[in-house]
């Protein structure tokens, strides 16, 4: 997913994007959704969130 798309999602959720990097922004979105902020943490196989919007970009 492109950073601009992620920023649009964040803005709809009233999250200030500022100068956050892609991973930081996604983790804030995950937290706001009530999910584990596990994006790009190296634990994608263990997070249990198979239907996650970020799964394709996650490590």
C-alpha contacts under 8 A as a table, 3 or more apart, distances in Angstrom:
res1	aa1	res2	aa2	distance
1	X	5	X	6.64
1	X	6	X	7.07
1	X	54	X	7.80
1	X	57	X	7.22
2	X	5	X	5.35
2	X	6	X	6.51
3	X	6	X	5.00
3	X	7	X	6.14
3	X	22	X	6.16
4	X	7	X	5.03
4	X	8	X	6.29
5	X	8	X	5.15
5	X	9	X	6.44
6	X	9	X	5.12
6	X	10	X	6.21
6	X	22	X	7.67
6	X	25	X	7.56
6	X	26	X	7.20
7	X	10	X	4.96
7	X	11	X	6.08
7	X	17	X	6.37
7	X	25	X	7.74
8	X	11	X	5.11
8	X	12	X	6.30
9	X	12	X	5.23
9	X	13	X	6.48
10	X	13	X	5.06
10	X	14	X	6.32
10	X	15	X	5.02
10	X	16	X	7.14
10	X	17	X	6.95
10	X	25	X	7.51
10	X	29	X	6.37
11	X	14	X	4.95
11	X	15	X	5.41
11	X	16	X	6.66
11	X	17	X	7.37
12	X	15	X	7.55
13	X	29	X	7.78
13	X	32	X	7.89
15	X	28	X	7.79
15	X	29	X	7.66
17	X	20	X	5.92
17	X	25	X	6.89
20	X	24	X	5.95
20	X	25	X	5.93
21	X	24	X	5.33
21	X	25	X	6.19
22	X	25	X	5.26
22	X	26	X	6.21
23	X	26	X	5.15
23	X	27	X	6.17
23	X	39	X	6.57
23	X	40	X	6.62
24	X	27	X	5.21
24	X	28	X	6.34
25	X	28	X	5.14
25	X	29	X	6.33
26	X	29	X	5.02
26	X	30	X	6.12
26	X	37	X	7.92
26	X	39	X	6.82
26	X	54	X	7.80
27	X	30	X	4.94
27	X	31	X	6.18
27	X	37	X	4.64
27	X	38	X	6.69
27	X	39	X	5.97
28	X	31	X	5.11
28	X	32	X	6.17
28	X	37	X	7.05
29	X	32	X	5.05
29	X	33	X	6.15
30	X	33	X	5.10
30	X	34	X	6.41
30	X	35	X	5.10
30	X	36	X	6.27
30	X	37	X	5.30
30	X	38	X	7.96
31	X	34	X	5.04
31	X	35	X	5.35
31	X	36	X	6.21
31	X	37	X	5.57
32	X	35	X	7.42
36	X	47	X	7.62
38	X	41	X	5.41
38	X	43	X	6.91
38	X	44	X	7.25
38	X	47	X	7.00
39	X	42	X	7.91
39	X	44	X	7.32
39	X	54	X	7.25
39	X	58	X	5.71
39	X	59	X	7.27
40	X	43	X	7.54
40	X	44	X	7.47
40	X	58	X	5.10
40	X	59	X	4.93
41	X	44	X	7.19
41	X	59	X	6.67
42	X	58	X	7.98
42	X	59	X	5.10
43	X	46	X	5.29
43	X	47	X	6.17
43	X	59	X	6.95
44	X	47	X	5.42
44	X	48	X	7.89
44	X	55	X	7.57
44	X	58	X	6.45
44	X	59	X	5.69
45	X	48	X	7.25
47	X	50	X	7.99
49	X	52	X	5.39
50	X	55	X	7.12
51	X	55	X	7.32
52	X	55	X	5.33
53	X	56	X	7.61
54	X	57	X	5.65
54	X	58	X	6.13
55	X	58	X	5.03
